[in-house]
């Protein structure tokens, strides 16, 4: 395999939270705990998990918006947080972001042409070939060049997300972080946006870190999938391997939640007890152990190491050996 375009190695992120008005000091909330994965050139890595599991915090560190408490993020072998200021500026051009809310992420005071041209102004670069380049970008994402003078409130939700995508690809990045890019859209529009993202990936050889809590969307978009729970990666595998042979109880629970025709779901391991309502936040042992219907005594005291099931399929669970 070729060297990774992006490599995330044992990344941790903690946030201090004040204890209270009459209690001095603060406690640390551990949002990300030892996350490790790679992203290859031209690949889509799906990062899936429920809200609060650390997906967006991980993405913000990759985008160099947040700095890890510990660990390393390498871009083409260079640690982005020990890089020079100029190297980090160049890195930010190569990594762009598509946000979840297509309205809140757009400046309401700028028209569509100005929004797409914003990355060029920030990085002090000429906007391609001028107005023609902006027209071409709008056409690439399914908008009319005549719409470049419109403001965000004049677009539908799907059109606003198309505008956000045009802004993200304007500088011809290598990596695009798509953070729940269709969750705020109607189902009929979601399919259009997902197909657009696939078309753009093929045309520009983009690498995607695609974040979602929707397993159906993840299956459609991803080449590989990393499942995240309680700030940790608990399973990673090629797309079809994960969906046909999930080994971690949390991955199985996510797959059980996917609606199926006829209202039937696949058999849930552990029965109805597999869906208690509390997210694991244990400092020792497996983060999922408070919710796992098959938890062993060692699960509550010992963090499971990753095991390789077969080529490229890893999971962190004490069950099965």
C-alpha positions, 0 to 999 in steps of 0.5 A: 500500500502507498504511504498514507496521505493522512495519518492520525496516531494516538490522538487525545483531546481533553477540554477543561470544564470548571467545577462550579462557582464555589469550587475552584479548579476544573475537571478534564472532559476526554473527548478523544482517546487514542484515536488512530487511523489513516486516509489514503489518496482518493479514498473515502473513510467513513467515520461513524458513531452517535452524537458526542462520540468525538467525531467532530472533535477529531475532524477539527483537529485534522483541520488544524482548528483544534490542537491535540492534547497529545498524539500526532497528525501527519500529512504526507509524513509531516506532523502538522502541529510541528510544521512551520507557519508557512507549511501549516498555511499550505496544509489548510489549503489542501484540507477543506471542510463541508459543514453540517448546517448549509445556512449557518456556514455561509456568510449572509452578507456575501453573495454566492460569488463572493462566498466561493471567492472567499478562500482565495482572498483568505489565502491571498491567491487569484481566483483561478481565471476570474469570473469564468472560474467562479461560473465553472465552479457553480456549474460543477455543483449544479448551480447556474452561473446566473445565481452568483449574485444571489445571497444565501437566504435566496437558495434552498437548503440543498442549493446552499449545501451545493454552494458550500461544496463549491467553496470547499473545492475552490482551492483544489484541495486533496482532502475534504472533511464532510461533517454530516453534510446531508443530515440537515437536508430532505431525503430526496436532496440527500441522494443528489448531494451524495452523488455530487460528492462522488462525482467530484471525487472521481473528477478531482481525485479527492480524499474524503473523511466522511462523518455521519451517524447514518449507517446507510449513508456511510455504506453508500459513500465509504471505501473503509469505515471506522466506528467510534464510541466514547472517544475511541475507534472500536472497529475499522474495516473495508466497507462490505466487510464491516456491513457483512461481518461486524464484530464489535457489539456497538457496530452490531447495534448501529446496524440493527438500528438501520430501517429495513423493508417490512419493518423487520430488523436483523437479530440483535445480539443480546436482545432488548437489553442491548439498548440502554440509554447511557453513553459509556464514559468510563475511565477504565475498561471498555467505554461500551461496557456499561451498555454492552449486553455481553460484557465480561468482568474484564471489560470493566477494568481492562481496555481491549486491544485491537485484534485483526480478524482478517486483512484490514478488519480490526476491532477492539473487544474482549469477546471472541478471544 
